[in-house]
Amino acid sequence: AEPGAAAPAEKADFEKTTSKAAMVQAIKEAVAYCDPAYRMEEMKAMEEVTFFGNKGSRLWVLIFNVTHDSEHYGNLVTYLRTKGVVPPSSQGGM
C-alpha cells in the first residue's frame, strides 16, 4: 500500500463481524495491505524513521511489529487451549 493509504480495517467493524468468511477475508486484506512493507528494498529498510517517539530504521519497526504479533499469538494460544483447541503451531506438519 502507498504511504498514507487507508488500512482495510478502517472500513470494518470487527466488534460486529461474526462470520468466519468475513474474518478470513479481513485477514487476507490486512496481509495484502502490509505485504509491501515486508518486501521493501534493503536501502529503504535502513532509512531512519520515528516510531512511538524513538528513532530507528524501518527494519527495526518491522522487527518490533513481528515481536508484537508474536505476543498476541501467545495470548491466542492460551485462549485456544482453555477452549480445548490445539493451536495450529502445535498440530505438527509444519
Phi, psi and omega per residue, in radians:
A1 nan 2.629 3.099
E2 -1.260 2.547 3.078
P3 -0.942 2.326 3.141
G4 1.519 -0.106 3.122
A5 -1.187 2.509 3.141
A6 -1.131 2.336 3.088
A7 -1.250 2.558 -3.138
P8 -0.991 -0.585 -3.090
A9 -1.155 -0.325 -3.119
E10 -1.155 -0.318 -3.122
K11 -1.752 0.026 -3.058
A12 -2.050 2.581 3.031
D13 -1.911 1.641 -3.048
F14 -1.244 -0.258 3.043
E15 -1.175 -0.426 -3.097
K16 -1.907 0.023 3.141
T17 -1.503 2.020 -3.074
T18 -2.074 -0.319 -3.085
S19 -1.450 2.505 3.111
K20 -1.068 -0.740 -3.111
A21 -1.038 -0.724 -3.141
A22 -1.173 -0.684 3.128
M23 -1.197 -0.723 3.100
V24 -1.075 -0.752 3.112
Q25 -1.086 -0.734 3.127
A26 -1.094 -0.705 3.112
I27 -1.144 -0.754 3.119
K28 -1.065 -0.724 3.117
E29 -1.152 -0.684 3.132
A30 -1.139 -0.744 3.116
V31 -1.117 -0.774 3.126
A32 -1.087 -0.642 3.133
Y33 -1.181 -0.715 -3.070
C34 -1.498 -0.375 -3.044
D35 -0.912 -0.755 -3.136
P36 -1.015 -0.556 3.129
A37 -1.108 -0.617 -3.125
Y38 -1.469 -0.071 3.114
R39 -1.940 0.193 -3.081
M40 -1.146 2.712 3.120
E41 -1.133 2.655 -3.076
E42 -0.991 -0.757 -3.114
M43 -1.131 -0.645 3.104
K44 -1.182 -0.659 3.134
A45 -1.084 -0.438 -3.117
M46 -1.598 -0.042 3.107
E47 -1.134 2.520 3.134
E48 -1.416 2.381 3.078
V49 -2.360 2.886 3.040
T50 -1.871 2.253 -3.075
F51 -2.365 2.027 -3.073
F52 0.893 0.719 3.077
G53 1.406 0.033 3.126
N54 -1.969 2.542 3.106
K55 -1.695 2.429 3.112
G56 -3.006 -3.134 -3.133
S57 -1.413 2.823 3.051
R58 -1.037 -0.634 3.118
L59 -1.065 -0.724 3.097
W60 -1.029 -0.704 3.123
V61 -1.121 -0.735 3.126
L62 -1.124 -0.709 3.106
I63 -1.112 -0.737 3.072
F64 -0.995 -0.780 -3.118
N65 -1.106 -0.759 3.133
V66 -1.092 -0.734 3.114
T67 -1.094 -0.769 3.132
H68 -1.091 -0.756 3.105
D69 -1.072 -0.660 3.122
S70 -1.127 -0.645 3.075
E71 -1.080 -0.764 3.112
H72 -1.129 -0.680 3.117
Y73 -1.079 -0.690 3.086
G74 -1.033 -0.704 3.084
N75 -1.134 -0.713 3.128
L76 -1.120 -0.684 3.136
V77 -1.056 -0.772 3.120
T78 -1.061 -0.800 3.122
Y79 -1.064 -0.825 3.141
L80 -1.031 -0.784 -3.119
R81 -1.128 -0.628 3.092
T82 -1.164 -0.381 3.103
K83 -1.647 0.094 3.118
G84 1.388 0.302 -3.133
V85 -1.810 2.304 3.066
V86 -1.433 2.137 -3.126
P87 -1.072 2.601 3.141
P88 -0.946 -0.625 -3.103
S89 -1.226 -0.241 3.131
S90 -1.836 0.026 -3.065
Q91 -1.459 -0.190 -3.104
G92 1.438 3.099 3.124
G93 1.346 0.198 -3.121
M94 -1.607 nan nan
